[in-house]
């Protein structure tokens, strides 16, 4: 969400950025179920960022994929941020599942880069 105004302790225009802090790791067939689950975990992050420090890239997701995040209010509160993290985690897990099944939303070019290392 974007905040054009200065608000609270942030005396600058800022936005709430959601991203992935830890990507899923490579999995092989020899690994146990517990190890596979642990390696496929995704660690999301939420952070307020100054507009001057944002660098747009070609790696984006459609806004409809994370539509639930916009409906939550009072994002400064800790509980709301935790809720946003869980929503994001669920959405990313759904996108990974949809990526495997052809014909689902998110299985196309929008998320073709999702499981790959990003090259800048």
Secondary structure, 3 states (H helix, E strand, C coil): CEECCCECCECCCEEEEEEEEECCCCCCCCCCHHHHHHHCCCEEEEEEEEHHHCCCCCCCCCHHHHHHHHHCCCCCCHHHHHHHHHHHHHHHHHHHHHHHCCCCCCCCHHHCCCCCCCCC
